[in-house]
Amino acid sequence: MAEYDLTKTLSAYLDRNLASTFLEFLETQDIYPRDDILQAKLDLLEKTNMVDYIIETYLTLHGLDDDADVPEEYQQKRAAVLEQLEDFREKEEVLVRIFNAENMNKLRSEKDHTKLIETLAAQFGYKPEMLDDMYELSRLKYSIGNYNQAKGFLSVFRMLAPASDPRVSSAMWGLLACEILNDNFKDALACLDELKEMMKSDRVIPLQLLQQRTWLLHWSLFVFFNYKEGDKDGTELLIDMFLDKDYLNAIQTLAPHLLRYLAVCVIMNRSRKKRNFSDLIRVIQQESYTYRDPITEFLECLYIQFDFDGAQDKLRACTDVIVNDFFLCHRLDQFLESARHLIFETFCRIHQVISIDMLAQKLNMNPEDAEKWLVDLIRNARLDAKIDSKHGLVTMGSQHISPYQQVIEKTRVLYQRTNNLLYCFEKKFGLRGDALDRPIHN
């Protein structure tokens, strides 16, 4: 299924450390020749300072066991990295002493930036040039794969750096990468939200802002597909972000391949918001000439063409796509269950009496399993339906919507639309909210 592999496409929007996780995953899949994956991994790692990892990959690729067999350039690179670490050793010791856990707890309570710097200088001998040391040291630690220490220095840098420092944005991206690579997805989500807010406040040209949002969308995949807090699942947060008009514009302009992940999340959260489906289907139709895969084509068959045989074929193909996708491979069962629900719900809207054998074929199940699945579905979803096991039929009850419910559905967003209209009116005519209570004269 190399045709639908997005590794190369996604990696273009990630840094090397994050992209290397894709290649580690591909080593366990049967998509590309193993040596090709190892060579690509080696080419990627050679641009980092993770020398031990580079040597390990080289030995595996060439079937060697002894470090003495690796090229001299790797040994020289290791010596250069060790020399850099030695050059920073004294500065690092000073920074670690000043910003230990006890002092950090005291310093976090100080909200005034100027007073914070004065306190550090008076009590701990802090000097402004230490901020530069901290930033460079965090970059070095990150480049050698020491993400915990890199995170620590970046966190202190963010606390001390003035908002006008151009490195603040880079530090936030670095923090996000560290949290992801440390599998700390709760804090990664906080970094993600902070970057979104920074993009709202920063004054950058529209093209640059579009590119930043596109990068953030790709990095967010690591967070959303791994984050879970109680009943809150990261895939729900992905839907909210990806369907936001600014980020949806970035997807349609630069990254239509991300529709795969949006489609999977909307399918798995099918009962959350019905409007998500209409928005998604509209975008899939608009972008079908630039990006298609079995997952988007499954929704096209089901909701645009009402081709149930085509949807069945695409659902089979979806299995191979999902199994070989870094972010989706652990969501296969959840996706298939939700996709079968969609097929059944759509089928029931069109037919009143349904053959269980025929439905089993549409769902890629045997008749006995299909009947058990239908019993559970009807019971859990409280559907108005009856199963005739003797004749192998499902009879759907009438599903009329009361006029009262129709009025509720039509007026559900009326309040929000009224507020949006009011806001546009104020913006155009420069009126305050209280001024709208008075008549407007020419």
N, C-alpha and C positions, 0 to 999 in steps of 0.2 A: 504493500500500500504506500510505496514511496511517492506516488502521485499526489497524495493528500497530506504528506508530511510537511509541517509548517516550521520545522526547526530552523532552516536557513532564513526564512522570512521573519520569524520572531526575533532571532538573534541579532538582526540588524538594528533593533531598538533596545538592546541590552548591553551592559558592560561585559567584559570577558569573564569575570568571576561568575556572574549569573548564567551566562551562556554555557559555561562548562558543565552546568548541571544537566543541560539537555543531552550533551554527548555521553555523560555517565548513564543516563536513562537509555539512550539508543544502543549502548553496549549490551543491554539485556534484551533487546528486541531483535527480531529477525527481519529487519528491513534492508539494511545495507551490509556489505561485507565487513567483518570485524576489523580487519586491518585498515580499511578506509576510515572507519570511525576513530580508531586509535591515532591514525596519522592526522586527521582533522583536529583531534583533541590536543595532540602534541603541537601542531601549528598554532593553536589558540593559546596554549599555556606558555609557549616560548615568549609571548609578549607580556607576560607577568613576571613577578619575582618569586613565584612559588617553585623554587628550584628543586626541592625534594620531590614534589609532585611531577615535575617535568622529567626528572631522571627515572622515576618509577614508571611513567608512561612509556618512555623510550625503551627501557628494559623489557617491558611487557610486549611492546610492538616487535622488537627484534629477537625475542626469546632468549634474553640474556639474564644472568643472575648477579653479576659482580659490578659494582659501581665503577671499577677500574676500566670497564669496557665502554663507558659512555664517552662522547666527544669531549675534548679538552675545553671547548667553549662553555660547557655546562659547569665544569669545575671552576672556571674563571668567573662565571656569573655568580656561583655560590660564594666565592671569596669576596666579590664586590658587594654583595648583599650583606654579608657578615661585617664588612668594613663600614658600610653605612650604618648598621645597627650599633656598632662600636662608637662611631662618631656621635651618635645621639644618646649614648648610654648615660652620660652625666646629666644632660638636659632632661632625659626621661626620669631619672631618679629624683631630680628636683620637682618636676611636675607631679610625680606620684606622691611625693611627700606633702606638697601643698594641697593637692586635690584628693586626699584620701576620703574614705567614706564618711568619717566623722565630720570633717570640715565641710564636705559637700552638703550634708544635712543642715548645717548651720547657714551656709551660703544661699541655699535655695529659698530661704524665708525672706531674703532681701530682694525686693521688687525694683528698687531704684538702681539703675545700671551704674550711674556715677558713684553712688555710695558703695556699691558692691566692689568696684575697682579700687576705691580709696581704702576700703577695709582690707582687701587682699594685699595692697601695697604696704599698709601700716602693720598688719599683724603677721604676714607671711613672706614679705619681701618680694611680692609679685612685680614683674616688670612688663611693660607693653610688648617687648619683643618676644616674650614667652608665648604670646598668642600665635605668632608665626611658627615658632617651634612646634606648638601643639598641632597646628594644621598639617605641617609637613610630616610630623611623626605619625599622625593618623593615616596619612596617605601611604606611608611606608608600611605600616602594620597591615593595612588593607591589602596592599599589593603582595604581601607574603602569605596572606590567608589567615592572619591572626585577627579575626573579626571582633572578638570580645574586647581586646585592647583598643582596636580602632574605634569601636563604638564609644568606649569610655572617653577617649580624647576628643572625639567629635561632639559628644554631649557637653563637655566642658567648653569647647570652642563656641558652640551655639549659645551657651549661657553668657559668655563674656564678650563675644563679637558684637559691635554695634550693628544696628539694622542696615546701615549704609554700606557695610563691608560687602563687596561683590562676591566674596567666598561663602557667604551664608547659604546661598541657594545650593552650591555644590556640596556643602557640609550636610544639608538636609537630604540630598540624594544619596550621599554616602551613608548616612544613618539608616535610611530606608533599606539600602542594600545589605548593611550589616545585620539588621533585624531579620531580614528575609533569610540570609545565609545562616543565621543562628537559630532558625525555626521559631523565632519569637514573633508570632503573627499578630498578637494583640498590640504590641508596641509598634509593629510595622504598620498597622492600620492607623494608629495615631500619627505616624510620620506621613502617611499617605494623605490624611485629611489636612495636615499642616501644609503640605506642598500644594494642595488644591487651593487653600486660602492664600498662599503666597502668590500663586498665579493670578488670582483675582485682584490683588493689590499692586503687584509689580507693573510698572509701565514699560511694556515691551511691545515691539512691533507685532502686528497680527500674525504674520507668517511664523515668527519665532514662537509666539504663544501657541499656535496650532501644532508646531513640532513638539513643544514641551508636553502638551496634552496627549499627543500620540505616544510619546515615550512613557508617560505616566500610566496610560491605559495598559501598555504591555507589562510594566512592572507590577501593576495592580493584580495581574492574573495570579502571581505567586501568593499574594495576600488573600484574595477572595476565595480561591479554591482550597485554602488550608485553614482559614479562620472559622472558628465556631465558638460561640460564647452562650452557654445555656441553650435556649430555643432559637437563638439568632444564628443563621447560617450565612456564610460569606457570599454565597451565590445570590442571595436577595440583595445584598449591598452592591454586587456587580451590576445587577439589573438597573438599580437606581442611578448608578454612575454612567453606565453605557448608554442609557436612554435620555440622559440629560442633554439638552439641545446642543450645548457647546462641545461635549465629548462625542455625541452622535455625529456632529459635523466633522470632527477629526477622523472618526471611523470611516465615514463615507468618502472623505477627501483623500486620506493617506493610508488607511488600514482596513479595507473591507473584509480582510481575512478574519478579523476579530468577530465578525458576525457568527462564526462557528460557536464561540464561547457564549455569546449573548443568546443564541438560539437554544443551546443546551440548558442554560440556566432558566430561561423562560419556560421551556418544556418541563423541567423538574419542579418549577414553582408555578405550575399551571393554574392552581386555584387562588393564587395571591391577588392578581389584578388582571381582569379580562382585557383591559385596555392595552396591556403589554403585548398581547398577541397581535392586535391590530396594528400597533406601531411597528412591531418586528416584521410582520408580513409585508407591510408597505415598504420598509427599507430593503428587505430581501428582494422584492420585485424591482426596486429601483437599481439595485447594485448587482442584479443577476448577470449582467454583461461583463462585470469585472471580477466577480468571485462566485464560485459555486462549489459545493461539496455535497456528499450524500445527506448531511444533516440539514442543510438549507433546502436541498431538493426534496427531502421528506416533507417539510412544511409546505413547500409549493404544491406538491402532489395532493396533500391533504386539505389545504385551505383555499387554494386557488383553482386547481384543476379538478378537485374531488375525485382523483384517480386512486382508488384504494389498492388496486393491484400494483400500481407504481409506488405507492407509499410503502407497501409490503416489501417490495424489492429494495427500496432505499433504506428501509429499516435494517435489513440484513447487512447492507453495505456499511451502515452506521456502526455496527459492532466492530468491524475491522478498523475503522477510523478512530474510534474512541479507545480501543485497546492499545493502539500505538501512539496516542497523544499524551504528552507529558502531564498535562493538567487534568485530563479527563479520564485517564485509565482506571482510576478508583471509583468512578461514578457510573460504570456501565450498567449495573443492576438497577440503580435508581432511574437512570435514563430510560431503559427499556420498559420498566414498569409504567413510568409516566407517559411514554410514547404510546403504549397499548391503551392506556386510558383515553388518550386523545383520539385514537382511531375509533374506539368504541363509542365515545361521546359524539363524534362527528357522524358515524354510521347511524346512530340512533336518531339523529335529527332528520335523517332522510327516510329511514325505514321504520315501520311499526312492528313488523314481525320479522325476526332474524333467525336464520339457521345457525345452530351452534357449530356445526361442521364447517360452514362457510366462514363464520367469524373466527374459528380456530386457525383457518388458513391465513386470514388477514393479519392475525396476531402472531403468526409463526409459532403456534402451540399445537399440541395434540388435543383432540376433542375432550378427553377426560380432564386434562389440566385446565383447558379453557372453561369447562363448566364449573369447576371448583373456583377458578379465578372470578368468574361472573357472579357466583353466589356471594363471595366475599365482597366484591365491588358493590353489588346491589344492597347488601346489608350495611356496609360501612358508609356508603354515599346516600343511603335512604332513597334510592331511585324507585320510581313508580314502574316496576317491571315484574314480570312473572316468568319463571322458567318451567317449561314443559319437558321434563326429562324423557318421557315416553316417546314423544315425537321429535325431540331434539330441537326445540324452538324457544326463543325468547320473545315475549310479547311486551311491548312498551306501552305504558299508559299515556293518556293525553297529557300534554305539558303546556297548558294554557297559562299565560302570564296575566294576572289580574290588572285591570286599568289602574288601580292604585299603585301597583308595583311599577307599571310603565311610567307613570308620572314621576315617581321617585327616581328612576333611572335617568329620565330626561332632564330633571332639574338638579341632579347630584352636583354638577360642577358649575351651576349657575352663579353661586356666591363667589367662587374663585374668579370666574370670567368677569363678573361685575367689578371686582376689586382691580383686576388687570386693566379693564377699560378706564376706571377712575384714575389709576396711576398714569396711564398714557395721556389722559386728558390734562392732568395736572402738569405733566412734563411738557406738553406741547404749549399750553397757555401760561405756564409759570404761575399757577395758582396754588395756594395752600388748601388743605382739606376743608378749613372752615369757610374759605372764600366761595366754595362750590355751593354753599347754602344760599348765596345771594345771586340774583339774576345777573347775567352778563350783558353789558350794553356796548354797542359799537362806539 
